[in-house]
Amino acid sequence: MKRRRLLSIMMFLIALPFLVAGTGGAWNSPGLDISPAQATGEKDSSFQQVPDYRPLQKQLKDYLAQQPGVYGIYFKDLHSGASFDINGDEPITAASTVKVPVVLYLNHLVAQGKLDWDDRVVYDSKQDYQGGAGILQFSAWDGDSYSLRVLANLSITISDNIAYRMLVRHLGKDNVAQFMRDLGGQTVFPGGENITTARDMGRYMEAVLEFSREHPALGERLLDDMANPIYHVGLPGKLPPEVRVAHKEGDVWGVANDAGIVFAEHPYILVVLSKGETDVDKGFARIAEISRMVYDYQVNLKR
């Protein structure tokens, strides 16, 4: 966890100009070019039947039985629509994975014309300050203002906690919570705490894809931000580098999480949440191993 915190500081001078500039929203994936539209299109008729994921579930359960902590996993194949979970409804601290539905809500408001990317939010340290991940803790002063686009970008690409808090304050936490419920979320800030489940995070990932299909320019830019974070060791950690993974990692003490969309030949959603981890870095290594098991199974699906 210390390594991850130091990384956010070291990346400040290197990353900020590029992060603020953004990538322009183009979905240019090297190697495998599976677009969001393809991933969310009709079920692939080339599958003669829904794949049997029971062997994969057993493999994952056998692996988890040897690991410390409790894991929640949700998987959905985007071609066949088949899905499964392991402890999918187990309440687990969301950590920074919660930033995805918040930024998705912002994107919806922009798409509806209710907000503009150029709208600015003024920093108030009494309400917005939080240490941990991000760069605004080192550079923001009371009275400074930031555009919604910059706050969204920083929230996703470098998991900036202050940018996230500014967005939640601007959007309204109750509004954010209702949006998450409208997407199908069942465990949404219970008792005011940042708690979620693997199944709920899977719903939010699918909502990102649906938004991208309906609003290609906005959606693809969000996916591009999710595919180019500085924390990129969980789901993509052991996958071939040409496979695009749009995801969001999150961690706090004892918790290592990752939720995302893997744009492989057979694209899928995968969420891995954990609690009771004794070493967060090892937790992300375990997430990478789980992700590789799922990827290998998808690669070997019979057509």
N, C-alpha and C positions, 0 to 999 in steps of 0.2 A: 504494500500500500504506500509506503514511503517513496518507492521508485515512481509510482504513478503520480504522486503529488509533486515530486521534483520535476517530473517531465512537463507538467503544465507550466511551471515557472520557466524552464529552459526554452520552451517553445515560444515564449512571448515575443521576443524580438524577431525571431525567424518567421513566425506564422502570421502575425497580426496583419501586415499589409495584404497578404493573399486572402486571409479570411474575410476581411472587410470588403475587399473587391468582389469576392464571390466567384463563381465559376460560370455564371451566365445561364445556368439551367439546362445546358445541353446534356443529353444522355449519351455519352460517348464511351462505351465500355470496350476495353481492349479484349481481344480473344473472343470469349463467348458473348454474343450480343443478343441477350434476351431482354426485350423491352418490357416496361411495366404493362403496356397494353397486351402483349403476348401472355404475360404471367397472369393477368386477370381476365383473359378471354374465356371462350367456351371450353368446357372440359375436352381434353384431348381424346378424340375418337379412335386414335391408333391403339389405345389401351383396350385389350379385349375384355378385361374385367378390372375391377378396382384392385389395386395392389394389396397383397397380404403383408401387413406391417407387424404381425405377431412376432416373427423372428427378431425384428429390430427392437421391439419393445422388450423382449426377453434379454437381448444383448445389453440394452441400456440399464435394465433393472439389475442384472448381474454385476454390471460395472459400478452402479451407484451403491450397491450393497457393500462394496469394499471401500467406500469413500466416507470421510467425516461429514457431518452436517446433514441437512435435509434439502433435497432438490425438488423443484417443480419444473416439469417439462411440458411444453405444448408443441405439437407438430401438425402442419397441414400441407398436403401435397396440392399444388395449385393447378395441376392438370386434371387429376381425377376428382379432387375435392375430398379425398380421404383424409381423416385426421385421427389423432390419438393424443392422450396425455398421460403423464405419470405425476400424481399429486398436483393435478392441474388446478385445483381449487384451494390449494394450501396458501394461506395468507403469508406473504413475505414482503419485507421492506422493499419498495420499488427502487430506492436510491434514484440515480439519474435517468433511469429508463422512463420515468414519468414525464421527462421533457418532451418526448415524442408526441403524446396526445395534446400537450399544451401548445406546441408549435403547429400541430395539425389544426387545432381550433383556430389559431391565428390565421392560418392559410385559408380556412373556410370563410372567415370574416373578410379577408382581402378579396377573395373570389366573389363574395356577395356585394362588394362595394361599400361595406360598412367601415372598413379601415383601409389605409393606404400604407404601402411599405415605407414611404417617406415620413409618416407620422413619427414624432419624436417623444421619448419618455425621459423625464428629468430624474436623475439619480438622487435618492434620499437615503443617506447611509443609515439613518435610524430604522428604516423599514427594509432596506434592500441588502445591507451588507451581510455577506456570509463568506467564510473562508473555505478552504478546500480547493476544489478544481476551479480553474479559470484565471483570467488575466485582469479583469476589471477590479479585483480586490487590490491590485497594485497601481492601477492607473486612474480609477474613477474618483472624482471629487464632487462633493455636494454642489448641485447646480449644473453639472455636466449633463448633456442630453445625448441620447443615442436613438437612431432610427429603428423602427420595428424590424427592418430587414437585418440590420447588424445584430440586434439582440437575438433574433431567431437563429442566425448563422452561428453566433458564439455559443448559444445554448446547445446546439447539436454537435458542431464540429470539435469544440474543445470543452464541452460540458460545463460552460461557465455558470456558476451558481448564482452570481449576482444578476447576470442577464436573465436567467430563468425567473428569479424573484421579481425583477422589474416587469417581466411579461405577465406573470400571475397577478401582480398588483394592478397592472393596466387593464387586463382582461376581466379581472374579478374571479376569485377562487371559486365562488359558488357557480358562476357561469361555466368555468372550466369543468367543474365536477358534473354539472348537468350534461354537458357535451359528452363527457366520458360515459355517463349512464345511457345517453341516447345512442351511443355506439354499441351498447350491450354490456358495458362494464358492470359487474356485480359487486366488486369490492373497491369502492371509490372513497378514499380519504376517511375510513371508518374512525370515528372519534377524533377527526381532524388529523390523523396520522397518515403518512405517506406509505400506505400499504396497498399491495395489489396481488394478483395471482397470475400464474403463467397463462391460464386460459384468457383472462382479461387482456393481458399484453398481446396475446395472439390476435384478439379482436381489433386492437388498435393498429397492429401491423397490417391487417387486412384492410382496415379503413384507409390507411395511407395509400395502398394500391388502388382502392376504389376511387379515391380523390384524384390520383394521378391519371386514371382513365378518363374521368370527367373533366379535369382541368390539366391538360398535359404540360403546359409551360410551368405552372406553379408546382404541380406534383412532381415533375421530373427534377426540378431544382431542389425540392425537399429531399427526394431520394438521393440526389447527387451529394448533398450535404451529409446525409447519413452514410453514404458510401466512402466518404473521405474524412473521417475523424482522426484525431491524433491517437485516440485509444482504439487500437485495431488488433487486439490480441485474442479476443474470445472466439466468437463464431468463425471469423476468417483465419484464425491463427494457424491451422494446419490444412487449409484448403489450397488448391492450386491458385497461384497469384492472378490468373486470368479470370477467375470466377468473381463476379461483382457481388459484394455483400453489403446491403444497405441495413445498417443496424445501429443500436445505441447500447453502450455499456453503462454500467452503474455499479458503484461500490460504496459501502460504509463498513464500519467495523463488523466483521463476521459475515458480511454479505458480498457476494460477487454475482452480478447479473448480466445477461446479454439477451437482447431481443431483436430479431431482424428478418429480412427477406433474402434468401439466397437465390440469385439469378443464374442457376445452373441449367443444364439442358432440360432437366425436369425440375423447375423452380418450386420452392417451398418456403413456408414460414417456419421458423424455429425460435422458440423462447426457452431459455434455461435460466432459472432463478435459483438462488441458494441462500440458506441461512445456517448459522452455526459453523461457518468456515473458520478454521484456525489460522489460515494464511491466505489472504485475498489473492496474491499473485498465483499461488498454487490453485486457487479456486478458478481463476481464469484459464489456467493450463488445463484443468479438468473440463471446463466448458469447451475448450478447443478440441479436446479428445472426443467429447460427446458429439460435437459438430462434425468431426471427421467420420465418426461411425455412421451418422445419418447421411452424410454426403456419399460415402461409399455404397450404402444401401441403395440410394437413389440412382447412382451411376449404373448399378447392376440390375435395375428393374428390367424385366422382360417386356418386349413390345408385342 
